[in-house]
Amino acid sequence: MSRILLWPLAVAVALSVGVANAAEDVAGPTCPPDFSCFPPQPRDGACQHPAIVLDAQSKSTRYEDSPLSRKYEKACIAQAGSSVVRRGNTLRLTFSNGRQKTYKDDAAGCDQGRESCKQYLLYDYFPASRLLLINVAYNESQQWFLVSQQDGKELQIVAPPGYSPDRKWLASVYWTDGGDDGNNGIDIVPASLDPNEAAFHYRPKDYELWEYVRWDGNDRLVLKVTWRPGTESELVTWPAEVVRVNGRWQLNKLPPTRPRP
């Protein structure tokens, strides 16, 4: 599988079960009723990404270019300044404390379809929080890492994140209908990456397809989940939320017939 198709392909699987609600999409055009569209994804970083456009022939959304293109990375590096340098297959980060970290692609492994395939890319930059978002692409999976520009601290999340209104928190939501690479679930992390703040990480053990909808204030992340409430149940889509209560985040699935607590 080509690395430039990993993210769009995984998102496209969502369209086949009809769980996207593009009226709430914060990263693409309004979805006509008869179209299948990418689920919402925030775009809060400083770097430019290809537009999501409507394809009348397939009645779906698509990226106008690869979202993991070196062309976009080059522009993103310019946003991050001298702290990020690309030299061929090597991406080098220099942090404020003087440390450096080097990520080196295994381009040959990717070309030959080996398990060792690994390609790194600077995908986005969050200047207010001094965070770099690194994408790591494998043959049939990918990972995302937030890296502190201050000291190189690294934190894995499941997808490009979106800020809470006060920019204190970053939320990341993603699902894939195949594979078991751990890149599936929900993350809410402090934008400072402060380990003393109460982060939230959720990885479903059963079949659950989580979607980002929006932040509702600074203490509530609105979601949707497609899942089976019982072992013999059909798939259903419910509203859901992660709310912060007494300094701790908690996840709630909300049956459509029950009002939100």
C-alpha positions as CSV (number, residue, x, y, z in Angstrom):
1,M,0.0,0.0,0.0
2,S,1.3,3.4,-0.9
3,R,2.1,5.6,2.1
4,I,0.4,8.6,0.6
5,L,-2.9,6.7,0.7
6,L,-2.8,5.5,4.3
7,W,-4.7,8.2,5.9
8,P,-7.3,8.9,3.2
9,L,-7.9,5.2,2.7
10,A,-8.6,4.6,6.4
11,V,-10.9,7.5,6.5
12,A,-12.7,6.4,3.4
13,V,-13.6,3.1,5.1
14,A,-15.7,5.1,7.4
15,L,-17.8,6.3,4.6
16,S,-19.0,2.8,3.7
17,V,-20.9,2.5,7.1
18,G,-22.4,5.9,6.7
19,V,-21.3,7.4,10.0
20,A,-19.9,10.7,8.7
21,N,-21.9,13.9,9.4
22,A,-20.1,16.5,7.3
23,A,-22.4,19.3,8.4
24,E,-20.1,19.4,11.4
25,D,-16.9,18.9,9.4
26,V,-14.3,21.5,10.4
27,A,-11.9,20.5,7.7
28,G,-13.8,20.3,4.5
29,P,-16.8,21.4,2.4
30,T,-20.4,21.0,3.4
31,C,-21.5,17.5,2.4
32,P,-24.5,17.1,0.1
33,P,-27.1,14.6,1.4
34,D,-26.3,12.0,-1.3
35,F,-22.5,12.2,-0.8
36,S,-20.2,10.1,1.4
37,C,-17.7,12.4,3.1
38,F,-14.7,12.3,5.4
39,P,-15.5,12.5,9.1
40,P,-14.6,15.8,10.8
41,Q,-10.9,16.5,11.5
42,P,-9.6,19.7,13.1
43,R,-6.9,21.8,11.4
44,D,-5.5,24.0,14.1
45,G,-1.8,23.8,13.2
46,A,0.1,26.5,11.4
47,C,0.9,24.4,8.3
48,Q,-1.0,24.3,5.1
49,H,-2.6,21.0,3.9
50,P,-4.4,20.0,0.7
51,A,-8.0,21.0,0.4
52,I,-10.8,18.4,0.8
53,V,-13.0,18.7,-2.3
54,L,-16.2,17.2,-3.5
55,D,-15.9,14.6,-6.3
56,A,-19.2,14.7,-8.3
57,Q,-18.3,11.5,-10.1
58,S,-17.8,9.3,-7.1
59,K,-20.1,11.4,-4.9
60,S,-17.5,11.5,-2.1
61,T,-14.8,13.7,-0.8
62,R,-11.2,13.4,-1.6
63,Y,-7.9,15.3,-1.0
64,E,-6.8,17.4,-4.0
65,D,-3.3,16.3,-3.3
66,S,-1.4,13.9,-1.0
67,P,-1.7,15.1,2.7
68,L,1.7,13.5,3.4
69,S,3.6,15.1,0.5
70,R,7.1,16.4,0.9
71,K,5.9,19.6,-0.8
72,Y,3.7,20.4,2.1
73,E,6.4,19.3,4.5
74,K,8.8,21.8,3.0
75,A,6.4,24.7,3.6
76,C,5.8,23.4,7.2
77,I,9.5,23.3,7.9
78,A,9.6,27.0,6.9
79,Q,6.9,27.7,9.5
80,A,8.9,25.9,12.2
81,G,12.2,27.8,11.4
82,S,15.7,26.5,11.9
83,S,14.6,23.9,14.5
84,V,13.7,21.5,11.7
85,V,15.9,20.5,8.8
86,R,15.3,17.9,6.1
87,R,18.3,16.4,4.3
88,G,17.2,13.7,1.9
89,N,15.8,10.8,3.9
90,T,16.7,12.4,7.3
91,L,14.6,14.7,9.4
92,R,16.6,16.5,12.1
93,L,15.0,18.4,15.0
94,T,17.0,20.8,17.2
95,F,15.4,21.7,20.6
96,S,15.7,24.8,22.7
97,N,17.7,22.9,25.4
98,G,20.4,22.1,22.8
99,R,19.5,18.5,22.2
100,Q,18.9,17.1,18.8
101,K,16.9,14.2,17.5
102,T,17.3,12.6,14.1
103,Y,14.6,10.5,12.3
104,K,15.9,8.5,9.3
105,D,13.6,7.0,6.7
106,D,14.0,3.4,5.6
107,A,13.1,4.3,2.0
108,A,14.5,1.0,0.5
109,G,12.3,-1.0,2.9
110,C,9.2,0.9,1.8
111,D,10.0,0.5,-1.9
112,Q,10.5,-3.3,-1.3
113,G,7.4,-3.7,0.9
114,R,9.5,-4.9,3.9
115,E,8.2,-4.7,7.5
116,S,11.1,-2.4,8.3
117,C,9.4,0.4,6.1
118,K,9.3,3.6,8.0
119,Q,9.1,7.2,6.7
120,Y,9.0,10.3,8.8
121,L,7.4,13.6,7.9
122,L,6.8,17.0,9.7
123,Y,3.0,17.3,9.2
124,D,2.2,20.3,11.3
125,Y,3.4,22.9,13.8
126,F,1.7,24.5,16.8
127,P,3.7,27.6,17.5
128,A,1.6,28.8,20.5
129,S,2.4,25.5,22.3
130,R,5.8,25.0,20.5
131,L,4.8,21.5,19.4
132,L,5.8,19.7,16.2
133,L,3.5,17.0,14.8
134,I,5.4,14.1,13.2
135,N,3.8,11.5,11.0
136,V,5.4,8.0,10.8
137,A,4.2,6.0,7.9
138,Y,4.7,2.2,7.5
139,N,3.6,0.0,4.7
140,E,0.0,-0.4,6.0
141,S,-0.2,1.7,9.1
142,Q,0.9,5.0,10.6
143,Q,1.6,6.8,13.8
144,W,1.5,10.4,15.0
145,F,3.8,12.0,17.6
146,L,3.6,15.4,19.2
147,V,7.2,16.6,19.9
148,S,8.1,19.5,22.3
149,Q,10.2,22.1,20.6
150,Q,11.6,23.0,24.0
151,D,13.1,19.7,25.1
152,G,12.2,17.0,22.6
153,K,9.6,15.2,24.8
154,E,7.5,12.9,22.6
155,L,3.9,11.9,23.0
156,Q,2.0,9.5,20.7
157,I,-1.5,10.4,19.7
158,V,-3.9,8.8,17.2
159,A,-4.4,11.7,14.7
160,P,-3.8,15.4,14.1
161,P,-5.3,17.2,17.1
162,G,-7.5,20.2,17.7
163,Y,-7.3,22.8,20.4
164,S,-9.9,23.4,23.1
165,P,-11.2,27.0,23.0
166,D,-8.7,28.2,25.7
167,R,-5.9,26.3,23.8
168,K,-5.0,24.5,27.0
169,W,-5.9,21.0,25.6
170,L,-5.4,19.2,22.3
171,A,-7.9,16.4,21.3
172,S,-7.1,13.7,18.8
173,V,-9.7,11.2,17.6
174,Y,-9.3,8.5,14.9
175,W,-10.5,5.1,13.9
176,T,-9.5,2.5,11.4
177,D,-11.6,-0.5,10.3
178,G,-8.7,-2.8,9.9
179,G,-5.3,-3.6,11.5
180,D,-4.3,-3.5,15.1
181,D,-1.6,-0.9,15.4
182,G,-2.9,0.9,18.4
183,N,-3.7,3.9,16.3
184,N,-7.4,3.9,17.1
185,G,-9.2,5.8,19.8
186,I,-9.2,9.1,21.7
187,D,-6.5,11.3,23.2
188,I,-6.8,14.5,25.2
189,V,-3.5,15.9,26.2
190,P,-2.3,19.2,27.7
191,A,-0.9,21.5,25.0
192,S,2.1,22.1,27.3
193,L,2.7,18.3,27.5
194,D,2.9,18.8,31.3
195,P,2.9,15.3,32.8
196,N,1.2,16.7,36.0
197,E,-2.0,17.6,34.0
198,A,-4.7,15.0,33.7
199,A,-4.4,13.6,30.2
200,F,-6.9,11.1,28.7
201,H,-6.1,8.2,26.5
202,Y,-8.7,5.6,25.3
203,R,-8.1,2.6,23.1
204,P,-11.2,0.5,22.5
205,K,-10.9,-3.2,23.1
206,D,-14.1,-4.0,21.1
207,Y,-15.4,-2.7,17.7
208,E,-15.9,1.0,18.2
209,L,-15.6,3.7,15.6
210,W,-15.0,7.1,17.2
211,E,-15.5,10.5,15.5
212,Y,-14.4,14.0,16.4
213,V,-17.3,16.5,16.3
214,R,-16.2,19.6,18.2
215,W,-15.2,21.1,21.5
216,D,-18.1,22.4,23.6
217,G,-16.3,24.8,25.9
218,N,-13.0,23.8,27.5
219,D,-14.2,20.8,29.5
220,R,-16.3,18.9,27.0
221,L,-15.3,17.2,23.8
222,V,-18.3,16.2,21.6
223,L,-17.9,12.9,19.8
224,K,-19.9,10.2,17.9
225,V,-19.4,6.4,18.2
226,T,-20.5,3.6,16.0
227,W,-20.6,0.4,18.0
228,R,-22.7,-2.6,19.1
229,P,-24.3,-2.0,22.5
230,G,-24.8,-5.8,23.0
231,T,-23.0,-8.8,21.6
232,E,-25.8,-9.6,19.2
233,S,-26.7,-6.0,18.4
234,E,-26.5,-4.3,15.0
235,L,-24.1,-1.4,14.6
236,V,-25.6,1.9,15.9
237,T,-24.3,5.4,16.0
238,W,-24.6,7.3,19.3
239,P,-23.6,10.7,20.5
240,A,-20.8,10.6,23.0
241,E,-18.6,13.0,25.0
242,V,-15.5,13.2,27.1
243,V,-16.0,15.7,30.0
244,R,-13.7,17.0,32.7
245,V,-15.2,16.6,36.2
246,N,-13.2,17.4,39.3
247,G,-10.0,17.6,37.2
248,R,-10.4,14.2,35.6
249,W,-11.6,13.3,32.1
250,Q,-14.4,10.7,31.8
251,L,-15.9,9.1,28.7
252,N,-19.7,8.8,28.3
253,K,-21.7,7.1,25.5
254,L,-25.1,8.8,25.3
255,P,-28.1,6.7,24.0
256,P,-30.0,8.9,21.6
257,T,-33.2,8.5,23.6
258,R,-31.6,9.7,26.8
259,P,-30.8,13.4,27.4
260,R,-27.3,14.3,28.1
261,P,-26.6,14.4,31.9
